[in-house]
Amino acid sequence: MSVTERYKEAWEGFWQDAPEEPGSVFWDAEPGLAVGLHLALFAPQLAVPELPVVDLGCGNGTQTRFLADRFARVVGADLSAAALARARAAAGARAADYHQLDATRTEQVSALHAELGDANVYMRGVLHQSEPADRQALVDAVATLVGERGRGFVVELSERAGPALRELARHPAGPPPKLAPVFAHGIAPGEVSDAAVPGYVAEAGLAVLLSGELPLITTEFTAGGDRIELPSRWLVVGRPS
């Protein structure tokens, strides 16, 4: 069984078991605290705003639906069929399409690019939830999808998030209730160094056009009632000029 197949099974199990109530998944923050903040940074950098938007690693589609209210064509893509079933069920009148996609498979990513043409891509918190061996392929997928005219917005936990997550996992009372299922399904977050992400971008033939830091806001709270926020870095990427 390949690494990706193992992870696919883990994600299927996670989404099959996850509660359906909004905010019940650790990272599934309301869009105003996630993609809404990111879009304010990303939208001014779009060379061609009219291109389709791909939410790569869309999960249950919470952020995808926000994008679909703001762009003419939005596609949510995810490895998990169970996640996509939830996304479609919750879509309502918002006109997003959903595709099951293994973004490490070149032929699948190329087929999506052939269908859409160049696209703008949003990818939030995917690399640290993937095996290290798959991370370059995931950034290569962003490069394929953006083509020559698109832009990518990549958000990833900074390496400073690693100690914070380990501290949460080792708490004497156990991990926070919304984080525990992630570990239980074998998809425990892994550390990605701050230097690694620009390296993946360069190897994929893209350039970092803009970058910065923002907290990645979760749906979980400490025992003291403070919302858990994790340090993250964001990058706008595209073809070198």
Secondary structure by P-SEA (a helix, b strand, c coil): ccaaaaaaaaaaaaaaacccccccccccccccccaaaaaaaccccccccccbbbbccccccaaaaaaaacccbbbbbcccaaaaaaaaaaccccbbbbbbcccccaaaaaaaaaaccbbbbbbccccccccccaaaaaaaaaaaaacccbbbbbbbbcccaaaaaaaaaaccccccccaaaaaaacccbbbbcaaaaaaaaaaacccccccccccccccccccccccbbbbbbbbbbcccc
